[in-house]
Amino acid sequence: MAASSIRNSLKSHYPWAAFPLIISAPMRVMSGPALAFAVSEAGGLGFIGPGIKPESILTDLTEAASLCSQRASDAARLNVQDEGVLPVGIGFQLWNGDLGSAKEAAEKFIPAAIWLFAPKDGQKDVDDWTEGLRGVTKGRSQIWLQVGTVGEAVEAAESKRGRPDVLVVQGQEAGGHGRTSDGASLGTLVPEIKDTLEERGAGDIPLFAAGGIADGRGVAAALCLGASGVVMGTRFLCSNEARIKKGYQDAVLEAKDGGKNTVRTHLYNHLRGTFGWPEEKWAPRTIVNRSWEEHTQGGISFDQLKEKHDQSVKEDGDKAWGRQTGRTATYAGSGVGLVRSVDPAGEIVEKTREEAKKILRSLQSGLQV
């Protein structure tokens, strides 16, 4: 399908959107209502991430609805009253999510989009969640599915029950949980998925690129690869509205050379007491620190590492994060070195969008003879 047709389709579902369309990822706990609403208010689409418990989404959506109500002029501009749809999205982690709680929240608030990721039982889980959520929202919430391989994208696109409205193509550069060992970079993954879907008659599904994008240069590159828009996560960790500890935020600002100083590993999940992820499929990318260094050097058991980790979290405050002294998880993508300041989320969206447009205009101008 032509890019203009896909854009028109997106505009019909997200009438407040400005293009290139910039999305804030549904980062667990850290992507709350304030961040999501600020991104949508600036012409993007903000997602609320999973909370500590599945039922936390009800609290967050209640707050998001309150934000819309408090800012009536913005609500009108965002077409909040259109079919009662909230101008934000919500994200669900399927492997440990509760479909019942998700359906309750989606039916009550009707978010503009629902992002699904990390199914334990593959496409079957995606089908069940998609079918259930479409049923309670009567199709008013678009289903966004995160994929990390060509095979995942094809299986979803050809599913009779769980065909998504949008595919989020996550490259290996991404922070948080991505493919453990079979992922690829956005530079090859986006165009191959786009070509493959077009060959199979599924070229109408918009692709949004995620992983390592932190400024307008990344947005422009993703559009050239065939994406209809982009998702940013790590950049929004350093927004004023993120629900994040100062030590975590400082560690993101401090980090440089993300290819060297971030790693995809289950170590930090385990140190934090998080188990149960389908580890053969997904592993999180994090900034390395003393826990990782001692783990790779050997000579120290996991129990000893965990004892040091827990003591640091309890006693060290913001110093529990950080490259030199930190011990706890600092999930971030390999583009972390491009994040240099803490800014309002709306400004991040607007500045990134304008930078991308300027680059694309310059490229177009340079090609004119």
TIMI-266110 format. One record per residue (C-alpha): residue number from 1; x negated, y negated, z. Coordinates in nm, 4 decimals. Layout:
BEGIN
k NUM&x X&y Y&z Z
...
***
This chain:
BEGIN
k 1&x 0.0000&y 0.0000&z 0.0000
k 2&x -0.1215&y -0.3505&z -0.0777
k 3&x -0.2700&y -0.5477&z 0.2094
k 4&x -0.0055&y -0.8172&z 0.1654
k 5&x 0.2767&y -0.5633&z 0.2075
k 6&x 0.1213&y -0.4275&z 0.5279
k 7&x 0.0759&y -0.7803&z 0.6584
k 8&x 0.4396&y -0.8650&z 0.5846
k 9&x 0.5486&y -0.5506&z 0.7669
k 10&x 0.3393&y -0.6408&z 1.0715
k 11&x 0.4733&y -0.9961&z 1.0648
k 12&x 0.8296&y -0.8674&z 1.0687
k 13&x 0.7589&y -0.6665&z 1.3847
k 14&x 0.5405&y -0.9306&z 1.5519
k 15&x 0.6843&y -1.2621&z 1.4278
k 16&x 0.4633&y -1.4710&z 1.6575
k 17&x 0.1450&y -1.3166&z 1.5146
k 18&x -0.1292&y -1.5128&z 1.3407
k 19&x -0.3733&y -1.3427&z 1.1071
k 20&x -0.6270&y -1.1920&z 1.1200
k 21&x -0.4354&y -1.0142&z 1.3962
k 22&x -0.6382&y -0.9654&z 1.7135
k 23&x -0.5339&y -0.7084&z 1.9743
k 24&x -0.6432&y -0.6746&z 2.3353
k 25&x -0.6916&y -0.3091&z 2.4271
k 26&x -0.4874&y -0.1413&z 2.7034
k 27&x -0.7798&y -0.0993&z 2.9413
k 28&x -0.6782&y 0.0935&z 3.2501
k 29&x -0.5920&y -0.1417&z 3.5409
k 30&x -0.7969&y -0.4300&z 3.3962
k 31&x -0.5499&y -0.5160&z 3.1189
k 32&x -0.2603&y -0.6585&z 3.3153
k 33&x 0.0438&y -0.8720&z 3.2280
k 34&x -0.1396&y -1.2053&z 3.2464
k 35&x -0.4028&y -1.0946&z 2.9963
k 36&x -0.1515&y -0.9323&z 2.7618
k 37&x 0.0805&y -1.2336&z 2.7594
k 38&x -0.2068&y -1.4806&z 2.7059
k 39&x -0.3273&y -1.2853&z 2.4017
k 40&x 0.0223&y -1.2693&z 2.2487
k 41&x 0.0785&y -1.6377&z 2.3278
k 42&x -0.2309&y -1.7174&z 2.1191
k 43&x -0.0966&y -1.5282&z 1.8181
k 44&x -0.2417&y -1.1876&z 1.8950
k 45&x -0.0847&y -0.8815&z 2.0545
k 46&x -0.1775&y -0.8066&z 2.4127
k 47&x -0.1453&y -0.4599&z 2.5625
k 48&x -0.0973&y -0.3736&z 2.9290
k 49&x -0.3082&y -0.0743&z 3.0275
k 50&x -0.2195&y 0.2234&z 3.2462
k 51&x -0.2164&y 0.1534&z 3.6169
k 52&x -0.3475&y 0.3528&z 3.9084
k 53&x -0.0230&y 0.5510&z 3.9079
k 54&x 0.2114&y 0.6227&z 3.6128
k 55&x 0.4899&y 0.4239&z 3.7740
k 56&x 0.2655&y 0.1130&z 3.7954
k 57&x 0.3772&y 0.0192&z 3.4457
k 58&x 0.7199&y -0.0791&z 3.5790
k 59&x 0.5626&y -0.3350&z 3.8116
k 60&x 0.3464&y -0.4741&z 3.5322
k 61&x 0.6329&y -0.5000&z 3.2840
k 62&x 0.8451&y -0.6736&z 3.5460
k 63&x 0.5680&y -0.9314&z 3.5822
k 64&x 0.5348&y -0.9641&z 3.2043
k 65&x 0.9088&y -1.0286&z 3.1752
k 66&x 0.8808&y -1.2880&z 3.4512
k 67&x 0.5998&y -1.4658&z 3.2650
k 68&x 0.8189&y -1.4865&z 2.9573
k 69&x 1.1074&y -1.6202&z 3.1613
k 70&x 0.8943&y -1.8831&z 3.3362
k 71&x 0.7560&y -2.0179&z 3.0097
k 72&x 1.0738&y -2.0667&z 2.8128
k 73&x 0.9217&y -2.2752&z 2.5336
k 74&x 0.6546&y -2.0143&z 2.4703
k 75&x 0.9150&y -1.7409&z 2.4931
k 76&x 1.1142&y -1.9073&z 2.2165
k 77&x 0.8064&y -1.9433&z 1.9977
k 78&x 0.7212&y -1.5796&z 2.0574
k 79&x 1.0735&y -1.4699&z 1.9631
k 80&x 1.1057&y -1.2960&z 2.2982
k 81&x 1.4837&y -1.2988&z 2.2688
k 82&x 1.4751&y -1.1077&z 1.9399
k 83&x 1.6576&y -0.7874&z 2.0321
k 84&x 1.5310&y -0.8261&z 2.3880
k 85&x 1.1807&y -0.7123&z 2.2916
k 86&x 0.8895&y -0.8214&z 2.5133
k 87&x 0.6032&y -0.9757&z 2.3092
k 88&x 0.3449&y -0.7419&z 2.4634
k 89&x 0.2500&y -0.3776&z 2.4271
k 90&x 0.1898&y -0.1028&z 2.6815
k 91&x -0.0604&y 0.1805&z 2.6719
k 92&x -0.0183&y 0.5362&z 2.7957
k 93&x -0.2936&y 0.7886&z 2.8664
k 94&x -0.1239&y 1.1138&z 2.7712
k 95&x -0.3381&y 1.3814&z 2.9360
k 96&x -0.2287&y 1.2755&z 3.2849
k 97&x 0.0645&y 1.0516&z 3.1986
k 98&x 0.4256&y 1.1045&z 3.2949
k 99&x 0.6648&y 1.0876&z 3.0013
k 100&x 0.9620&y 1.0381&z 3.2320
k 101&x 0.8126&y 0.7238&z 3.3892
k 102&x 0.7066&y 0.6003&z 3.0477
k 103&x 1.0552&y 0.6399&z 2.9027
k 104&x 1.2099&y 0.4643&z 3.2020
k 105&x 0.9782&y 0.1650&z 3.1629
k 106&x 1.0105&y 0.1460&z 2.7847
k 107&x 1.3895&y 0.1706&z 2.7906
k 108&x 1.4224&y -0.1013&z 3.0540
k 109&x 1.1856&y -0.3561&z 2.8993
k 110&x 1.1428&y -0.2610&z 2.5283
k 111&x 0.7801&y -0.3635&z 2.4701
k 112&x 0.6883&y -0.4681&z 2.1170
k 113&x 0.4418&y -0.1810&z 2.0848
k 114&x 0.3466&y 0.1399&z 2.2652
k 115&x -0.0120&y 0.2684&z 2.2397
k 116&x -0.0696&y 0.6409&z 2.2896
k 117&x -0.4103&y 0.7987&z 2.3462
k 118&x -0.5929&y 1.1005&z 2.4863
k 119&x -0.3388&y 1.3832&z 2.4426
k 120&x -0.4342&y 1.7036&z 2.6211
k 121&x -0.2582&y 1.9316&z 2.3735
k 122&x -0.3276&y 1.7391&z 2.0567
k 123&x -0.0549&y 1.6472&z 1.8133
k 124&x 0.2110&y 1.8365&z 2.0104
k 125&x 0.1736&y 1.5895&z 2.2977
k 126&x 0.1779&y 1.2986&z 2.0533
k 127&x 0.4960&y 1.4335&z 1.8921
k 128&x 0.6706&y 1.4760&z 2.2269
k 129&x 0.5787&y 1.1284&z 2.3507
k 130&x 0.6548&y 0.9590&z 2.0196
k 131&x 0.9921&y 1.1256&z 1.9864
k 132&x 1.0847&y 1.0508&z 2.3482
k 133&x 0.9795&y 0.6867&z 2.3412
k 134&x 1.1365&y 0.6151&z 2.0039
k 135&x 1.4577&y 0.7618&z 2.1358
k 136&x 1.4864&y 0.5331&z 2.4385
k 137&x 1.3733&y 0.2182&z 2.2532
k 138&x 1.5847&y 0.3006&z 1.9464
k 139&x 1.2804&y 0.2417&z 1.7292
k 140&x 1.2351&y -0.1193&z 1.8390
k 141&x 0.8905&y -0.0465&z 1.9891
k 142&x 0.6285&y 0.0403&z 1.7306
k 143&x 0.4133&y 0.3422&z 1.8134
k 144&x 0.0375&y 0.2843&z 1.7973
k 145&x -0.1827&y 0.5947&z 1.8075
k 146&x -0.5552&y 0.5882&z 1.8834
k 147&x -0.7632&y 0.8257&z 1.6703
k 148&x -1.1358&y 0.8885&z 1.6446
k 149&x -1.1686&y 1.1301&z 1.3529
k 150&x -1.0332&y 1.1639&z 1.0001
k 151&x -0.8653&y 1.4907&z 1.0977
k 152&x -0.6735&y 1.3289&z 1.3824
k 153&x -0.5511&y 1.0529&z 1.1530
k 154&x -0.4334&y 1.2924&z 0.8831
k 155&x -0.2557&y 1.5223&z 1.1287
k 156&x -0.0705&y 1.2290&z 1.2825
k 157&x 0.0192&y 1.0705&z 0.9491
k 158&x 0.1646&y 1.3971&z 0.8208
k 159&x 0.3579&y 1.4822&z 1.1379
k 160&x 0.7340&y 1.4953&z 1.0942
k 161&x 0.8032&y 1.4158&z 1.4613
k 162&x 0.5127&y 1.1959&z 1.5644
k 163&x 0.4103&y 0.9875&z 1.2621
k 164&x 0.2801&y 0.6612&z 1.4090
k 165&x 0.3657&y 0.3124&z 1.2917
k 166&x 0.0036&y 0.2009&z 1.3395
k 167&x -0.3266&y 0.3872&z 1.3735
k 168&x -0.6007&y 0.2478&z 1.5963
k 169&x -0.9275&y 0.3753&z 1.4491
k 170&x -1.1784&y 0.3913&z 1.7321
k 171&x -1.5460&y 0.4044&z 1.6401
k 172&x -1.8224&y 0.5456&z 1.8551
k 173&x -1.9245&y 0.1911&z 1.9470
k 174&x -1.6188&y 0.1574&z 2.1713
k 175&x -1.6308&y 0.1340&z 2.5473
k 176&x -1.4155&y 0.3408&z 2.7771
k 177&x -1.3087&y 0.6857&z 2.6641
k 178&x -1.3908&y 0.7815&z 2.3063
k 179&x -1.4789&y 1.0978&z 2.1217
k 180&x -1.7341&y 1.3018&z 2.3164
k 181&x -1.9442&y 1.4271&z 2.0276
k 182&x -1.7580&y 1.4207&z 1.6945
k 183&x -1.6913&y 1.0500&z 1.6469
k 184&x -1.8359&y 0.8171&z 1.3846
k 185&x -1.9090&y 0.4469&z 1.3505
k 186&x -1.6443&y 0.2082&z 1.2228
k 187&x -1.8559&y 0.1488&z 0.9137
k 188&x -1.7732&y 0.4937&z 0.7809
k 189&x -1.4640&y 0.5914&z 0.9793
k 190&x -1.2289&y 0.3113&z 0.8739
k 191&x -1.2856&y 0.3359&z 0.4964
k 192&x -1.2762&y 0.7164&z 0.4960
k 193&x -0.9499&y 0.7270&z 0.6900
k 194&x -0.8038&y 0.4584&z 0.4639
k 195&x -0.9032&y 0.6441&z 0.1460
k 196&x -0.7829&y 0.9780&z 0.2781
k 197&x -0.4437&y 0.8450&z 0.3855
k 198&x -0.3929&y 0.6719&z 0.0514
k 199&x -0.4737&y 0.9951&z -0.1319
k 200&x -0.2119&y 1.1736&z 0.0794
k 201&x 0.0580&y 0.9156&z 0.0287
k 202&x 0.0276&y 0.7636&z 0.3765
k 203&x -0.1422&y 0.4395&z 0.2822
k 204&x 0.1443&y 0.2409&z 0.4316
k 205&x 0.0182&y 0.2969&z 0.7865
k 206&x -0.1794&y -0.0079&z 0.9064
k 207&x -0.5248&y 0.0607&z 1.0480
k 208&x -0.6679&y -0.1422&z 1.3355
k 209&x -1.0421&y -0.1151&z 1.3957
k 210&x -1.1696&y -0.0734&z 1.7533
k 211&x -1.5249&y -0.0455&z 1.8809
k 212&x -1.8098&y -0.2950&z 1.9086
k 213&x -1.6060&y -0.5940&z 1.7866
k 214&x -1.6611&y -0.9021&z 2.0011
k 215&x -1.6462&y -1.2029&z 1.7683
k 216&x -1.5327&y -1.3264&z 1.4286
k 217&x -1.8177&y -1.1528&z 1.2470
k 218&x -1.6894&y -0.8174&z 1.3653
k 219&x -1.3353&y -0.9099&z 1.2633
k 220&x -1.4449&y -1.0107&z 0.9136
k 221&x -1.6463&y -0.6910&z 0.8729
k 222&x -1.3531&y -0.4744&z 0.9857
k 223&x -1.1187&y -0.6400&z 0.7358
k 224&x -1.3694&y -0.5779&z 0.4565
k 225&x -1.3778&y -0.2096&z 0.5566
k 226&x -1.0023&y -0.1864&z 0.5068
k 227&x -0.8571&y -0.2590&z 0.8513
k 228&x -0.5430&y -0.4702&z 0.8872
k 229&x -0.6651&y -0.6159&z 1.2167
k 230&x -0.8902&y -0.5464&z 1.5106
k 231&x -0.8831&y -0.4388&z 1.8732
k 232&x -1.1205&y -0.5861&z 2.1301
k 233&x -1.1690&y -0.4485&z 2.4784
k 234&x -1.5114&y -0.5363&z 2.6170
k 235&x -1.4796&y -0.9003&z 2.5104
k 236&x -1.1594&y -0.9348&z 2.7136
k 237&x -1.3295&y -0.7943&z 3.0244
k 238&x -1.4836&y -1.1399&z 3.0350
k 239&x -1.1587&y -1.3303&z 3.0150
k 240&x -1.0156&y -1.5324&z 3.3012
k 241&x -0.7020&y -1.3191&z 3.3039
k 242&x -0.8654&y -0.9750&z 3.3282
k 243&x -0.8007&y -0.7818&z 3.6511
k 244&x -1.1660&y -0.7206&z 3.7209
k 245&x -1.4151&y -0.7560&z 4.0039
k 246&x -1.6720&y -1.0332&z 3.9694
k 247&x -1.9569&y -0.7837&z 4.0004
k 248&x -1.8202&y -0.5837&z 3.7067
k 249&x -1.7794&y -0.8981&z 3.4982
k 250&x -2.1299&y -1.0172&z 3.5863
k 251&x -2.2719&y -0.6786&z 3.4813
k 252&x -2.1048&y -0.7113&z 3.1407
k 253&x -2.2480&y -1.0615&z 3.0939
k 254&x -2.5926&y -0.9433&z 3.2018
k 255&x -2.6099&y -0.6419&z 2.9707
k 256&x -2.8016&y -0.6618&z 2.6433
k 257&x -2.9013&y -0.4169&z 2.3706
k 258&x -2.5881&y -0.2033&z 2.3991
k 259&x -2.7240&y 0.0824&z 2.1893
k 260&x -2.9964&y 0.1363&z 2.4471
k 261&x -2.8224&y 0.0299&z 2.7663
k 262&x -2.4848&y 0.1987&z 2.7304
k 263&x -2.4232&y 0.5720&z 2.7198
k 264&x -2.1268&y 0.8048&z 2.6744
k 265&x -2.1199&y 1.0347&z 2.9762
k 266&x -1.8855&y 1.1984&z 3.2264
k 267&x -2.1226&y 1.1224&z 3.5159
k 268&x -1.9474&y 0.8057&z 3.6310
k 269&x -1.6011&y 0.9610&z 3.6111
k 270&x -1.7217&y 1.2351&z 3.8426
k 271&x -1.8961&y 0.9946&z 4.0796
k 272&x -1.5692&y 0.8034&z 4.1119
k 273&x -1.3826&y 1.1273&z 4.1784
k 274&x -1.2060&y 1.1349&z 3.8423
k 275&x -1.1673&y 1.4854&z 3.7035
k 276&x -0.9256&y 1.6453&z 3.4613
k 277&x -1.0061&y 1.4615&z 3.1411
k 278&x -1.0265&y 1.6969&z 2.8386
k 279&x -1.4031&y 1.6473&z 2.8471
k 280&x -1.4750&y 1.8375&z 2.5282
k 281&x -1.2776&y 1.5677&z 2.3433
k 282&x -1.3342&y 1.2413&z 2.5318
k 283&x -1.6084&y 1.0798&z 2.7338
k 284&x -1.6436&y 0.7172&z 2.8502
k 285&x -1.9129&y 0.4718&z 2.7428
k 286&x -2.0639&y 0.2761&z 3.0308
k 287&x -2.3521&y 0.0441&z 3.1056
k 288&x -2.6382&y 0.2453&z 3.2530
k 289&x -2.7625&y 0.1706&z 3.6029
k 290&x -2.9455&y 0.3385&z 3.8918
k 291&x -2.7068&y 0.6342&z 3.9057
k 292&x -2.7780&y 0.7204&z 3.5429
k 293&x -3.1520&y 0.6699&z 3.5779
k 294&x -3.1762&y 0.8975&z 3.8806
k 295&x -2.9505&y 1.1530&z 3.7133
k 296&x -3.1683&y 1.1719&z 3.4011
k 297&x -3.4964&y 1.1700&z 3.5930
k 298&x -3.3894&y 1.4781&z 3.7848
k 299&x -3.4851&y 1.5850&z 4.1332
k 300&x -3.1593&y 1.4662&z 4.2873
k 301&x -2.8370&y 1.6616&z 4.3170
k 302&x -2.4936&y 1.5371&z 4.2165
k 303&x -2.3859&y 1.5414&z 4.5826
k 304&x -2.6760&y 1.3124&z 4.6709
k 305&x -2.5910&y 1.0798&z 4.3814
k 306&x -2.2293&y 1.0670&z 4.4895
k 307&x -2.3254&y 0.9875&z 4.8479
k 308&x -2.5363&y 0.6946&z 4.7278
k 309&x -2.2604&y 0.5873&z 4.4907
k 310&x -1.9902&y 0.5897&z 4.7559
k 311&x -2.2091&y 0.4052&z 5.0039
k 312&x -2.2834&y 0.1370&z 4.7444
k 313&x -1.9157&y 0.0897&z 4.6599
k 314&x -1.8318&y 0.0618&z 5.0288
k 315&x -2.1139&y -0.1667&z 5.1386
k 316&x -2.2658&y -0.3535&z 4.8438
k 317&x -1.9698&y -0.5525&z 4.7148
k 318&x -2.0405&y -0.7030&z 4.3725
k 319&x -2.3897&y -0.5514&z 4.3728
k 320&x -2.2311&y -0.2069&z 4.3267
k 321&x -2.2341&y -0.3008&z 3.9569
k 322&x -2.5312&y -0.4215&z 3.7550
k 323&x -2.8160&y -0.2792&z 3.5523
k 324&x -3.0866&y -0.2979&z 3.8161
k 325&x -2.9109&y -0.2345&z 4.1470
k 326&x -2.5682&y -0.0971&z 4.0583
k 327&x -2.4443&y 0.2583&z 4.1000
k 328&x -2.0784&y 0.2591&z 3.9986
k 329&x -1.9075&y 0.2728&z 3.6593
k 330&x -1.9197&y -0.0299&z 3.4309
k 331&x -1.7260&y 0.0879&z 3.1270
k 332&x -1.8135&y -0.1233&z 2.8227
k 333&x -1.8811&y -0.0855&z 2.4516
k 334&x -2.2110&y -0.1042&z 2.2673
k 335&x -2.1265&y -0.4599&z 2.1572
k 336&x -2.1689&y -0.5749&z 2.5162
k 337&x -2.4701&y -0.7885&z 2.4253
k 338&x -2.2393&y -1.0132&z 2.2207
k 339&x -2.0367&y -1.1097&z 2.5293
k 340&x -2.1953&y -1.4189&z 2.6808
k 341&x -1.9290&y -1.6134&z 2.8682
k 342&x -1.6061&y -1.5869&z 3.0646
k 343&x -1.3276&y -1.7710&z 2.8846
k 344&x -0.9478&y -1.7958&z 2.8781
k 345&x -0.8042&y -1.5073&z 2.6755
k 346&x -0.6136&y -1.7415&z 2.4479
k 347&x -0.9323&y -1.9281&z 2.3602
k 348&x -1.1080&y -1.5996&z 2.2849
k 349&x -0.8318&y -1.5037&z 2.0411
k 350&x -0.8194&y -1.8417&z 1.8680
k 351&x -1.1960&y -1.8870&z 1.8428
k 352&x -1.2493&y -1.5334&z 1.7131
k 353&x -0.9712&y -1.5656&z 1.4568
k 354&x -1.0978&y -1.9006&z 1.3269
k 355&x -1.4564&y -1.7739&z 1.3064
k 356&x -1.3411&y -1.4752&z 1.1007
k 357&x -1.1396&y -1.6960&z 0.8652
k 358&x -1.4366&y -1.9274&z 0.8168
k 359&x -1.6628&y -1.6335&z 0.7303
k 360&x -1.4130&y -1.4869&z 0.4852
k 361&x -1.3609&y -1.8239&z 0.3140
k 362&x -1.7382&y -1.8669&z 0.2860
k 363&x -1.7747&y -1.5226&z 0.1285
k 364&x -1.4965&y -1.5946&z -0.1168
k 365&x -1.6484&y -1.9292&z -0.2066
k 366&x -1.9882&y -1.7699&z -0.2588
k 367&x -1.8429&y -1.5249&z -0.5101
k 368&x -1.6829&y -1.7911&z -0.7280
k 369&x -1.8734&y -1.8635&z -1.0483
***
